[in-house]
Amino acid sequence: MGKRAADKPGLTDAQQKRSKRYHTMVDRVRNPHSAFEISPGMKGFFVTCNRNREKKSATEIIDLLEEYAAKLYPGLEEEIENEADEDADDDTAKASGGSIEDEIAREVAGMKSRSKPKLFRYLSATIDCLVFIKCHRKIDPEKMVQFIFDDLTNTMQRKTRFTSRLIPAKITTTSKLDAIVKGSAEVAKDLLAEDAEPTTFALVVNIRYCDELKRDDVIRAVAGPLDVKHKVDLKNAKYTLVIEAFKSMCTIGLVENYNARKRLNLQTLFDEPVVKKSKAPEAEAVAVADTKEESSQNGNTDETHTKDAAV
């Protein structure tokens, strides 16, 4: 195995930089999931999983999302296909002509119309144990996550193996504090409305590989406007604002009954509740018998002392 040009001695700084950029681009082409593909404005799902199981987790989560999207959004794929066909017809009409470029444009438009629309797409977060699934603009991540957890709670049918938490990303922003505050206000706009009824809320803030952002600063800045009308409840909050900051990006989502839904953890959802074991019936009977015997012995002793005193 030969060394890369950037690692070889005798090169100038400019040559090493050009070589490093070249090999970085080659790595991105060979492994497209090695590039950070998440950008502001996206919406989808923030997923945590087992280490080195990111791709398998993404595959099973996309299967899960497609299954429930068919139930929650029936006919959505057909609607998107019709829109794609209309766009393809427009492209074909614009490209009508006899040149080679126009013919290629018509073939591309035909390929677009025949391809099946993708409602969900896996994007690499370039961080171990983290996955981001981008969804179509017509899908509501918050509504879908709550629908999935409610159905799984009723059926108790495990459908994932490598995935831990499935968190809605209603808005994706940069990991700057002002952007997070603005995005949080957009996600929680119903709670911040003037006619909103007082309720309880909580914040869940997780920060990964983002040293400039401080958790306490995020909590103070985001909770301030909410605390004017609503009350903080860390155990049984009606609404929970989940903020996940990682590298230069941050996802924000609002979840109803977050703790009741096992904090959106697909693993603990199926864990059996811990029940305190009571004493066995035989042990309880022995304990009662011992108590009666001790009482009887104490009664006899008192009676003997009484007789002795009388004599």
N, C-alpha and C positions, 0 to 999 in steps of 0.2 A: 504494500500500500504506500503510494507516494504522498508526500506532504502537500497540503494546499500551498498555493503561491504565497498567501498571506503569512504562512508560518515559516517560509524559507528565508534564510538570511540574505543580505545583499540588496534588498529591495528598498526603495525610498518610501517615505510615508504616504505619498500620493498613490504609488503603485499598490501598496498594501491595502489602502482604503478602497481602491477600485476593485481589487481582487476580493475583498471581503463582501462588498456589495454584490458582486457577481455570484459568489457562492451562496449568499443569502437568498437571492432570487432563484437560483437553481433548486435549493432546498424547498422553497415554497411551491415550485412547479411540481417537484417530485412528490411532495407531501403537502397537499393543499390545506389540511387541517392543522398544520403547524403554524399558520398565520393567524393573527388576532383579527377576527372578521366582524366583531360586534361594534356597532356604531350608534350614536344617539338617534332617537326617533323610532327605533325598532320596538316591537312588542312581542311577547312570547312567554317563555317559561324558563325560570332559573332552576337548575337541577343539581343536586349533590348526589354523589355515588361512591362506590368503593374505588380504591386506588387501582389504577391501571385497567379499569373497566369502563372508561368514559364512552368508548364507541358502542360497547354492548348496551350500556345504559341508554344512550341516545336511540339505539334501534328499538329497544323495548318500550321506551317512552313514546316514540313516534307511533308505534303500533297501538299503544294505549290511547293516545290522543286521537288517532284516526278512528278508532272504534267508537269513542264517545262523541266525536264530532259528527259521525253519521246519525247518532241519536239526538244530539242537541241541535244540529244544523242540517236537517234533512234537505237534500236538493241543493246544497251549497256548491258542490263540485260541478253539477250541471250548470248552475248559474254562472260560475266562473268560466266554464268551457264556452258558454254562449258569448260571454264578453270577449273571450280570446278570439273566437271565430269572427266577431264583428271587427275587432282590431285587425285581424289577418285580412279580412275583406277590404278594409280601408287601405292597408299596405299594398294589397294586390292591385287595387284600383289606381293608386298613385304610381305603381311601378309598371303599369300597362304600357307596353312598347315592344320593340323588336330587338333592342340591344342585349348584349350578354349580361350586363349588370342588372337589367330589368328582369331577365329570366331567372337569375340567381335570387333576386329579391322575392320573386313569386314562389320559388321553391322554399325559401326560408319561411315565408308566410304560411305556406302549406304545412311545413313541419311544426310550426307553432300551433296551428289549429288542431293537429293530430295528437300532440303531446298531452298527457294527462296533467292537470294542474296539481301543484303541490301545496297542500295546506300548511305543512310543517317542514322545517328545514333545520338540520343540525349545523350549528356554528361552534367552532372551537373557541374556548376561553383561554387556551394555552396555560391552564392551571390544573394541577392534579385534583381529581375528585369533583371537578366542576364542569357542567355542560350547559349550553344555552340553546334552546329550541325556538327558532323564530316562527311565528304563525302568520297566517293571512290577516289582512287588515280588517276583515269582516268578522273575525273571531274575537270574542271577549275572554281573555285569559282568566280573569277573576271568576266570572260566571262558570267557566268550564272546570276550573280546579274544584270549586265547591260542588259542582254536579258530580264529578268523579269521586270525591271523598264520600259524599252522601250515599252514592250507589254502592261503593265498596264496603261501607259500614253496614249497609243492609244485607248485602249478599255474603260478605266475609269471604270473598273469593280472591285469593292472591293472584295478581297478574304481572308482577314485576319481581325481579330477582336481585338486580344489582343497584337499583335506585333507592335512595334514602328519601330526600325531601323534594317535593314538587311545588314550586312557589310561582305564583303568577307575576309576570312582569308587564304591568299595564303601561308603564313608561320606562324608557331607557334614556338616561342622561349621562353627562360626564360626572366624574367623581368630585367635582368642585362643590364646595358647600352651598354657594348661591344657586347652582343648578339643581342640587338636591332639594333645597327648600322650595324652589319654584315648581319642580316636578311633584313634590309631595302635596303642594297646594292644589295642583291640577288633579291628582288622583283622589284627594279627599275633599273635592269641591262641594260635594253634597253635605258633608259635615260642617263645612265652613260657611254655608249659605245662611242668610239672615233668618230664614224661616225654619231652619233645622231644629228638630227637637233635641233637648239635652239627652245625652247617652254616655256610655263609658267607652274609653279607648285605651290602647296601649301601643307602644312602639317596640319593634324588634329590629335592631341595627347590628349588622355584621360587616366588618371591614377586613379585607384580605389584600395584601401586597399594595397597600396605599398608605404610606407612612405620613403623608402630609395631612390626611384627614383624621380627625379625632372624634371618637364615638360620643363623648360628652358634648362636644360642640354641635354635633348633628341632632342629638336628642333635645338640647335646649332650643335650637333654632326651629325645629319642626314641631315640637310639642307646644311651643308658646302660643301660636294662634288657636290651636285646638283646645288648650287648657282654659281659654276664656269662657267657653260655653259648656264644655264637656268635662267629665271627671275621669281621672286616671284610675284604672283597675288592672293591675298586673296579673291577676289570677283568672278572672272571668269577664274580660272585656268583651263588649258587643262587637267592636271593630278593632282590628289590629293592622297597623301600617307596617309592612315588612320592607325594610331597606337593606339591599345587598350591594355593597360597594366592593369592587375588585379591580385592581390596576387602575385604568383610567376611566372605567365605566361604572354605572350604578343602575340597578333595576329597582323599581318601586311598585308595590301592589298593595291593595286593601283587601283584607280577608275578614269575613264575618265568622264569629265563634271560632277563633284560631285555636284556642286550647282544647275546645270540645272536639275539634277535628284532628286531634293528636299532633298539633303543630305542623300539619301537612307532611308528616313522616309516613311513608308507605311501609316502612319496616315495623315501627311500633304500633301501627294501626291494627296489626294482626297478632300482636303479643297478648297473651292471656293476662287478665288483670290479676294482680297479686292480692290474694285473700289471706287474711290472718287465720291460721289454723287454730281452732278451738280444742279444748281438751277432749279426749275420747270419752265416750259414755262410761266405759269401765273405770277410767281414771277418776271421772267425776263421782261415780258411785263409791269408789274407795275413799276419796277425799271426804265425802259426806259421812261415811261410816266412821272414819277416824275422828271426825269432829264430834259425832254423837258419843263415841267411846270416851273421848277426853272430857266431854261434859258430864258423862255418867261418873267417871272417876273423880272429877272435881266435886260432884254432888255428894258422893259417898264419903269423901274426905271431910267435907264440911260437916256432915251429919255425925261422924265419929268424934270430931273435935267438940261438937255441941254436947254429946253424951258425956264425954270425959269432963267437960266443964260442969255439967249438972251433978256428977258424982262427987 
